[in-house]
Each structure stands twice: as structure tokens, then as C-alpha cells.
Amino acid sequence: MRTVVVTDPPRADIAAAETLGGYGVATVHEALGRVGYLGPEFRPVWTGARMGGTAVTVMCWPGDNLMIHVAVEQCRPGDVLVVATNSPCTDGLFGELFATALQHRGVRGAVLATGVRDVADLREMGFPVWSRAVSAQGTVKSTAGAVNVPISLGGQTVHPGDVLLGDDDGVTLVPRAAVDRALVAAEERVRKESAARAAFAAGELGLDRYGLRARLPELGVEYVSHTEYRP
């Protein structure tokens, strides 16, 4: 790994990132063809957190948060701090002091493939964080890593400037080149879901709305009475 700090990566449009964040993780993930989701391990440290922003990526060594300190300086309003380590680690690399510094710089949240601590403080200050663990385990500041280079989280490659969305459902990635397509697809999905919601509220069944009833016989599904049923 080259120990570098890239100071000027191209970023996706901040307004677009915030709009996608408003649509939500599940909607955007589905709209793009069920891609980009980081998986169920990445959980919000407090319920109700939501964000959309552009990635400032950080590669750290396990148990060492030196490069997070370096990365704070590279963060701009609308960014999301995204941290990985070069081997598995659940130590608490991030806490309330980092969040305070990032909040001052207009950062929207943080996503960590490591652990986080000071959860009560993060909740109180309203700073959104998603992580793989909650851990009070402390860290050192000793080993050089990298900032604003491609990193891997949850099987996804995150490039600096990509869009990260987070809410109670987890975190999903929208590559910078796919942002415009994601906006169109997410808006269309919201429109369709609104129409379906109104139909369900009026009593229509998903079996009929989605044309599923006709497929049941093809799948071998039979309707029988209780007296006719035999295991």
C-alpha cells in the first residue's frame, strides 16, 4: 500500500447525494438493480440516523487511527468519512472527539469497517455513524496508511468522491458515475411504490397487482380446503 494523501479527488454533486439520502438505502439499492449494499454487518449506532454524502476514504492499520486524524483535514461540507483497515479489526477507532471535529467541518457522517465508541455522545450530538462493531477498545497513532484511495467495505469498492447513503437499513454505495442514473431510477421507484401503497390501502392484493396469482399454478401451488389437505 502506498502511504499517500490525495488532496483533490473529484466528488459527486453534494445536492444529488443529499437527494439520494432522502430516498433511502433500500429504495436506491433496489432502483439500481440490487447493487451497492454493504451488507447487514454495517449498523447505525443510533436509531433514526440518515445521511447521504461523498466519500473521503481512509485506510488504517488495525488498532491504529492515525490516518483518521490525517483525513479530517481533507473533509469538506457534504462529505462522509469512510474507514477500512488492511486486516480485520473491531477496535474503537472512532468516537465523539472525531465526530466533533467532523461536524464542525460539515461532514454528514461516518462509515467504518471497524468499531466505534462513545455511542451515547454520538446519539446526543446527532452525528450519524455506521460500523461493524461497538467497542471501547482503545487505539494507537503510530502507522502510516492512506487517504482518498480506493478501499473495500462489505464486498464493495469505495472510491473517493463516490456517494454513500445510510439509514436504519444499513449503508449502500452509489458510484460517482452512476449518480444521475440513480436519481432517475430512485424517483421512478418512489412513484411506483406510492401508487402501490395507495392501492393496498384501498384493499388491492399484491397477488393481483403484481400478476402473481396466475403464476401460482405454474409453480405447483394448489388451493385446497381443510378437509382436503393431506401433508
Contacts in CASP RR format, 6 or more apart in sequence:
PFRMAT RR
TARGET T0000
AUTHOR 0000-0000-0000
METHOD contacts of the structure
MODEL  1
MRTVVVTDPPRADIAAAETLGGYGVATVHEALGRVGYLGPEFRPVWTGAR
MGGTAVTVMCWPGDNLMIHVAVEQCRPGDVLVVATNSPCTDGLFGELFAT
ALQHRGVRGAVLATGVRDVADLREMGFPVWSRAVSAQGTVKSTAGAVNVP
ISLGGQTVHPGDVLLGDDDGVTLVPRAAVDRALVAAEERVRKESAARAAF
AAGELGLDRYGLRARLPELGVEYVSHTEYRP
1 59 0 8 1.000
1 86 0 8 1.000
1 145 0 8 1.000
1 146 0 8 1.000
2 146 0 8 1.000
2 149 0 8 1.000
3 144 0 8 1.000
3 145 0 8 1.000
3 146 0 8 1.000
4 146 0 8 1.000
4 147 0 8 1.000
4 149 0 8 1.000
5 70 0 8 1.000
5 71 0 8 1.000
5 74 0 8 1.000
5 146 0 8 1.000
5 147 0 8 1.000
5 148 0 8 1.000
6 147 0 8 1.000
6 148 0 8 1.000
6 149 0 8 1.000
6 160 0 8 1.000
7 74 0 8 1.000
7 148 0 8 1.000
9 148 0 8 1.000
9 159 0 8 1.000
9 160 0 8 1.000
9 161 0 8 1.000
10 161 0 8 1.000
10 176 0 8 1.000
11 54 0 8 1.000
11 76 0 8 1.000
11 79 0 8 1.000
11 160 0 8 1.000
11 161 0 8 1.000
11 176 0 8 1.000
12 53 0 8 1.000
12 54 0 8 1.000
12 161 0 8 1.000
12 162 0 8 1.000
12 163 0 8 1.000
12 174 0 8 1.000
12 176 0 8 1.000
12 179 0 8 1.000
13 179 0 8 1.000
14 53 0 8 1.000
14 54 0 8 1.000
14 77 0 8 1.000
14 78 0 8 1.000
16 163 0 8 1.000
16 179 0 8 1.000
16 180 0 8 1.000
16 183 0 8 1.000
17 52 0 8 1.000
17 53 0 8 1.000
17 54 0 8 1.000
17 78 0 8 1.000
17 163 0 8 1.000
17 165 0 8 1.000
17 174 0 8 1.000
17 179 0 8 1.000
18 52 0 8 1.000
18 53 0 8 1.000
18 78 0 8 1.000
18 108 0 8 1.000
19 183 0 8 1.000
20 28 0 8 1.000
20 52 0 8 1.000
20 163 0 8 1.000
20 165 0 8 1.000
20 174 0 8 1.000
20 179 0 8 1.000
20 182 0 8 1.000
20 183 0 8 1.000
20 186 0 8 1.000
21 28 0 8 1.000
21 50 0 8 1.000
21 51 0 8 1.000
21 52 0 8 1.000
21 53 0 8 1.000
21 165 0 8 1.000
21 166 0 8 1.000
21 167 0 8 1.000
22 50 0 8 1.000
22 52 0 8 1.000
23 31 0 8 1.000
23 165 0 8 1.000
23 186 0 8 1.000
23 187 0 8 1.000
23 189 0 8 1.000
23 190 0 8 1.000
24 50 0 8 1.000
24 165 0 8 1.000
24 166 0 8 1.000
24 167 0 8 1.000
24 169 0 8 1.000
25 37 0 8 1.000
25 165 0 8 1.000
25 166 0 8 1.000
25 167 0 8 1.000
25 169 0 8 1.000
25 170 0 8 1.000
25 171 0 8 1.000
25 172 0 8 1.000
26 169 0 8 1.000
27 186 0 8 1.000
27 189 0 8 1.000
27 190 0 8 1.000
27 193 0 8 1.000
28 165 0 8 1.000
28 172 0 8 1.000
28 174 0 8 1.000
28 182 0 8 1.000
28 185 0 8 1.000
28 186 0 8 1.000
29 35 0 8 1.000
29 36 0 8 1.000
29 37 0 8 1.000
29 172 0 8 1.000
30 189 0 8 1.000
31 182 0 8 1.000
31 185 0 8 1.000
31 186 0 8 1.000
31 188 0 8 1.000
31 189 0 8 1.000
32 174 0 8 1.000
32 178 0 8 1.000
32 181 0 8 1.000
32 182 0 8 1.000
32 185 0 8 1.000
36 156 0 8 1.000
36 172 0 8 1.000
36 173 0 8 1.000
36 174 0 8 1.000
37 156 0 8 1.000
37 170 0 8 1.000
37 171 0 8 1.000
37 172 0 8 1.000
37 173 0 8 1.000
38 111 0 8 1.000
38 153 0 8 1.000
38 154 0 8 1.000
38 155 0 8 1.000
38 156 0 8 1.000
38 170 0 8 1.000
38 171 0 8 1.000
38 172 0 8 1.000
38 173 0 8 1.000
39 154 0 8 1.000
39 170 0 8 1.000
39 171 0 8 1.000
40 170 0 8 1.000
41 132 0 8 1.000
41 154 0 8 1.000
42 111 0 8 1.000
42 113 0 8 1.000
42 130 0 8 1.000
42 131 0 8 1.000
42 132 0 8 1.000
42 153 0 8 1.000
42 154 0 8 1.000
42 170 0 8 1.000
42 171 0 8 1.000
43 130 0 8 1.000
43 131 0 8 1.000
43 132 0 8 1.000
43 170 0 8 1.000
44 128 0 8 1.000
44 129 0 8 1.000
44 130 0 8 1.000
44 166 0 8 1.000
44 167 0 8 1.000
44 168 0 8 1.000
44 170 0 8 1.000
45 116 0 8 1.000
45 119 0 8 1.000
45 122 0 8 1.000
45 123 0 8 1.000
45 129 0 8 1.000
45 130 0 8 1.000
45 131 0 8 1.000
45 134 0 8 1.000
46 119 0 8 1.000
46 122 0 8 1.000
46 123 0 8 1.000
46 126 0 8 1.000
46 128 0 8 1.000
47 168 0 8 1.000
48 167 0 8 1.000
48 168 0 8 1.000
49 126 0 8 1.000
49 128 0 8 1.000
49 129 0 8 1.000
49 130 0 8 1.000
49 166 0 8 1.000
49 167 0 8 1.000
49 168 0 8 1.000
50 128 0 8 1.000
50 166 0 8 1.000
50 167 0 8 1.000
50 168 0 8 1.000
51 80 0 8 1.000
51 108 0 8 1.000
51 109 0 8 1.000
51 128 0 8 1.000
51 164 0 8 1.000
51 165 0 8 1.000
51 166 0 8 1.000
51 167 0 8 1.000
52 78 0 8 1.000
52 80 0 8 1.000
52 108 0 8 1.000
52 163 0 8 1.000
52 164 0 8 1.000
52 165 0 8 1.000
52 166 0 8 1.000
53 78 0 8 1.000
53 79 0 8 1.000
53 80 0 8 1.000
53 108 0 8 1.000
53 109 0 8 1.000
53 163 0 8 1.000
53 164 0 8 1.000
53 165 0 8 1.000
54 78 0 8 1.000
54 79 0 8 1.000
54 80 0 8 1.000
54 161 0 8 1.000
54 162 0 8 1.000
54 163 0 8 1.000
54 164 0 8 1.000
54 176 0 8 1.000
55 79 0 8 1.000
55 80 0 8 1.000
55 82 0 8 1.000
55 158 0 8 1.000
55 159 0 8 1.000
55 160 0 8 1.000
55 161 0 8 1.000
55 162 0 8 1.000
55 163 0 8 1.000
55 164 0 8 1.000
56 71 0 8 1.000
56 74 0 8 1.000
56 75 0 8 1.000
56 79 0 8 1.000
56 80 0 8 1.000
56 81 0 8 1.000
56 82 0 8 1.000
56 107 0 8 1.000
56 147 0 8 1.000
56 148 0 8 1.000
56 160 0 8 1.000
56 161 0 8 1.000
57 82 0 8 1.000
57 83 0 8 1.000
57 84 0 8 1.000
57 147 0 8 1.000
57 148 0 8 1.000
57 149 0 8 1.000
57 150 0 8 1.000
57 151 0 8 1.000
57 158 0 8 1.000
57 159 0 8 1.000
57 160 0 8 1.000
58 67 0 8 1.000
58 68 0 8 1.000
58 70 0 8 1.000
58 71 0 8 1.000
58 81 0 8 1.000
58 82 0 8 1.000
58 83 0 8 1.000
58 84 0 8 1.000
58 146 0 8 1.000
58 147 0 8 1.000
58 151 0 8 1.000
59 67 0 8 1.000
59 84 0 8 1.000
59 85 0 8 1.000
59 86 0 8 1.000
59 145 0 8 1.000
59 146 0 8 1.000
59 147 0 8 1.000
59 149 0 8 1.000
59 151 0 8 1.000
60 66 0 8 1.000
60 67 0 8 1.000
60 68 0 8 1.000
60 83 0 8 1.000
60 84 0 8 1.000
60 85 0 8 1.000
60 86 0 8 1.000
60 89 0 8 1.000
60 93 0 8 1.000
60 114 0 8 1.000
60 143 0 8 1.000
60 145 0 8 1.000
61 85 0 8 1.000
61 86 0 8 1.000
61 142 0 8 1.000
61 143 0 8 1.000
61 145 0 8 1.000
62 85 0 8 1.000
62 86 0 8 1.000
62 87 0 8 1.000
62 88 0 8 1.000
62 89 0 8 1.000
62 91 0 8 1.000
62 114 0 8 1.000
63 85 0 8 1.000
63 89 0 8 1.000
63 91 0 8 1.000
63 92 0 8 1.000
63 93 0 8 1.000
63 114 0 8 1.000
63 137 0 8 1.000
63 138 0 8 1.000
63 139 0 8 1.000
63 140 0 8 1.000
64 93 0 8 1.000
64 139 0 8 1.000
64 140 0 8 1.000
64 141 0 8 1.000
64 142 0 8 1.000
64 143 0 8 1.000
65 93 0 8 1.000
65 94 0 8 1.000
65 98 0 8 1.000
65 139 0 8 1.000
65 140 0 8 1.000
65 141 0 8 1.000
66 140 0 8 1.000
66 141 0 8 1.000
66 142 0 8 1.000
66 143 0 8 1.000
66 144 0 8 1.000
66 145 0 8 1.000
67 144 0 8 1.000
67 145 0 8 1.000
67 146 0 8 1.000
67 147 0 8 1.000
68 81 0 8 1.000
68 83 0 8 1.000
68 93 0 8 1.000
68 94 0 8 1.000
68 98 0 8 1.000
69 141 0 8 1.000
70 147 0 8 1.000
71 81 0 8 1.000
71 83 0 8 1.000
71 147 0 8 1.000
71 148 0 8 1.000
72 81 0 8 1.000
72 98 0 8 1.000
72 101 0 8 1.000
72 102 0 8 1.000
72 105 0 8 1.000
74 147 0 8 1.000
74 148 0 8 1.000
75 81 0 8 1.000
75 102 0 8 1.000
75 105 0 8 1.000
75 106 0 8 1.000
75 107 0 8 1.000
76 105 0 8 1.000
76 106 0 8 1.000
77 105 0 8 1.000
77 106 0 8 1.000
77 107 0 8 1.000
78 106 0 8 1.000
78 107 0 8 1.000
78 108 0 8 1.000
79 105 0 8 1.000
79 106 0 8 1.000
79 107 0 8 1.000
79 108 0 8 1.000
80 107 0 8 1.000
80 108 0 8 1.000
80 109 0 8 1.000
80 110 0 8 1.000
80 111 0 8 1.000
80 164 0 8 1.000
81 98 0 8 1.000
81 102 0 8 1.000
81 107 0 8 1.000
81 109 0 8 1.000
81 110 0 8 1.000
81 111 0 8 1.000
82 110 0 8 1.000
82 111 0 8 1.000
82 112 0 8 1.000
82 151 0 8 1.000
82 153 0 8 1.000
82 158 0 8 1.000
82 164 0 8 1.000
83 93 0 8 1.000
83 94 0 8 1.000
83 110 0 8 1.000
83 111 0 8 1.000
83 112 0 8 1.000
83 113 0 8 1.000
83 114 0 8 1.000
84 113 0 8 1.000
84 114 0 8 1.000
84 151 0 8 1.000
84 152 0 8 1.000
84 153 0 8 1.000
85 93 0 8 1.000
85 113 0 8 1.000
85 114 0 8 1.000
89 113 0 8 1.000
89 114 0 8 1.000
89 115 0 8 1.000
90 114 0 8 1.000
90 115 0 8 1.000
90 132 0 8 1.000
90 133 0 8 1.000
90 135 0 8 1.000
90 137 0 8 1.000
91 114 0 8 1.000
91 115 0 8 1.000
91 135 0 8 1.000
91 137 0 8 1.000
91 138 0 8 1.000
91 139 0 8 1.000
92 114 0 8 1.000
92 115 0 8 1.000
92 116 0 8 1.000
92 117 0 8 1.000
92 133 0 8 1.000
92 135 0 8 1.000
92 136 0 8 1.000
92 137 0 8 1.000
92 138 0 8 1.000
92 139 0 8 1.000
93 112 0 8 1.000
93 114 0 8 1.000
93 115 0 8 1.000
93 116 0 8 1.000
93 139 0 8 1.000
94 110 0 8 1.000
94 112 0 8 1.000
94 114 0 8 1.000
94 115 0 8 1.000
94 116 0 8 1.000
94 117 0 8 1.000
94 129 0 8 1.000
94 131 0 8 1.000
95 116 0 8 1.000
95 117 0 8 1.000
95 118 0 8 1.000
95 121 0 8 1.000
95 122 0 8 1.000
95 129 0 8 1.000
96 118 0 8 1.000
96 121 0 8 1.000
96 122 0 8 1.000
96 125 0 8 1.000
97 118 0 8 1.000
98 110 0 8 1.000
99 110 0 8 1.000
99 118 0 8 1.000
99 121 0 8 1.000
99 122 0 8 1.000
99 125 0 8 1.000
99 127 0 8 1.000
99 129 0 8 1.000
100 125 0 8 1.000
102 109 0 8 1.000
102 110 0 8 1.000
102 127 0 8 1.000
103 125 0 8 1.000
103 127 0 8 1.000
108 128 0 8 1.000
109 127 0 8 1.000
109 128 0 8 1.000
109 129 0 8 1.000
110 116 0 8 1.000
110 127 0 8 1.000
110 128 0 8 1.000
110 129 0 8 1.000
110 130 0 8 1.000
111 129 0 8 1.000
111 130 0 8 1.000
111 131 0 8 1.000
111 153 0 8 1.000
111 164 0 8 1.000
111 166 0 8 1.000
111 171 0 8 1.000
112 129 0 8 1.000
112 130 0 8 1.000
112 131 0 8 1.000
112 132 0 8 1.000
113 131 0 8 1.000
113 132 0 8 1.000
113 153 0 8 1.000
113 154 0 8 1.000
114 131 0 8 1.000
114 132 0 8 1.000
114 133 0 8 1.000
115 131 0 8 1.000
115 132 0 8 1.000
115 133 0 8 1.000
115 134 0 8 1.000
115 135 0 8 1.000
116 122 0 8 1.000
116 129 0 8 1.000
116 131 0 8 1.000
116 133 0 8 1.000
116 134 0 8 1.000
116 135 0 8 1.000
117 134 0 8 1.000
117 135 0 8 1.000
117 136 0 8 1.000
117 137 0 8 1.000
117 138 0 8 1.000
119 134 0 8 1.000
122 129 0 8 1.000
128 166 0 8 1.000
130 166 0 8 1.000
130 170 0 8 1.000
130 171 0 8 1.000
148 160 0 8 1.000
149 160 0 8 1.000
150 157 0 8 1.000
150 158 0 8 1.000
150 159 0 8 1.000
150 160 0 8 1.000
151 157 0 8 1.000
151 158 0 8 1.000
152 158 0 8 1.000
156 173 0 8 1.000
158 164 0 8 1.000
158 173 0 8 1.000
159 175 0 8 1.000
159 176 0 8 1.000
161 176 0 8 1.000
162 173 0 8 1.000
162 174 0 8 1.000
162 175 0 8 1.000
162 176 0 8 1.000
163 173 0 8 1.000
163 174 0 8 1.000
163 175 0 8 1.000
163 176 0 8 1.000
163 179 0 8 1.000
163 182 0 8 1.000
164 171 0 8 1.000
164 172 0 8 1.000
164 173 0 8 1.000
164 174 0 8 1.000
165 171 0 8 1.000
165 172 0 8 1.000
165 173 0 8 1.000
165 174 0 8 1.000
166 172 0 8 1.000
174 182 0 8 1.000
196 206 0 8 1.000
196 209 0 8 1.000
199 209 0 8 1.000
200 206 0 8 1.000
200 209 0 8 1.000
206 212 0 8 1.000
207 213 0 8 1.000
END
